[in-house]
Amino acid sequence: MKTPRFLASLLLALGLVCAASPQALANIVIRIDKPTQTMTVSVDGKLQYRWAVSTGATAYSTPAGSYKPFRMEVMHYSREWDNAGMPHSIFFTSRGHAIHGSDHPGRGTPVSHGCVRLSLTNAATLYQLVAARGMGTTQVIVAGSDPPGYHAATKIQTRGRAQQSAKPRVTPSWPFQGLFR
């Protein structure tokens, strides 16, 4: 009779030790605040970073909620938005919303097509952090209301709209012009 109690006590103690280990506490919380257009990144409960971001513009809402990232790509090209480059992408909704780097102007204001844009440097830092700790230990929280104006869920651009234009495409004057949107 003493052996099962001893084993139960031992397993309980072992479980408590494992729960208190650094790996068990290795969680990343990425909080995006739409009203202030800021992102904070906490690691193991401690604030590590605060960055300006751009969330969805009017009619391209970044959906509020709590998410787990499910896919990461060092360089993704958006099929919905003219092959726009999305470096260091961390996808967090099944509709294609991601956190990614961008050199597009307007950071700190809601001007994206629904993704969360960071500076190229900050996106690389976040990507490396999530890659090192794991997507399973990462939570993305998008909070707050959208900017004033009409809002709808992000609608994916159709290829027909791009083909309606009769104007020929102009080749950029330098190799990376317009790459990051």
Stockholm file with secondary structure:
# STOCKHOLM 1.0

chainA/1-181         MKTPRFLASLLLALGLVCAASPQALANIVIRIDKPTQTMTVSVDGKLQYRWAVSTGATAYSTPAGSYKPFRMEVMHYSREWDNAGMPHSIFFTSRGHAIHGSDHPGRGTPVSHGCVRLSLTNAATLYQLVAARGMGTTQVIVAGSDPPGYHAATKIQTRGRAQQSAKPRVTPSWPFQGLFR
#=GR chainA/1-181 SS CHHHHHHHHHHHHHHHHHHTSTTTTCCEEEEEETTTTEEEEEETTEEEEEEECBCBCTTSBCCCEEECCCEEEEEEEETTTTTEEEEEEEECSTTCCEEEECCCSCTTSSCBSSSEEECHHHHHHHHHHHHHHCGGGEEEEEESCCCSSCCCBCCCCCHHHHHTCCSCCCCCSSTTTTCBC
#=GC SS_cons         CHHHHHHHHHHHHHHHHHHTSTTTTCCEEEEEETTTTEEEEEETTEEEEEEECBCBCTTSBCCCEEECCCEEEEEEEETTTTTEEEEEEEECSTTCCEEEECCCSCTTSSCBSSSEEECHHHHHHHHHHHHHHCGGGEEEEEESCCCSSCCCBCCCCCHHHHHTCCSCCCCCSSTTTTCBC
//
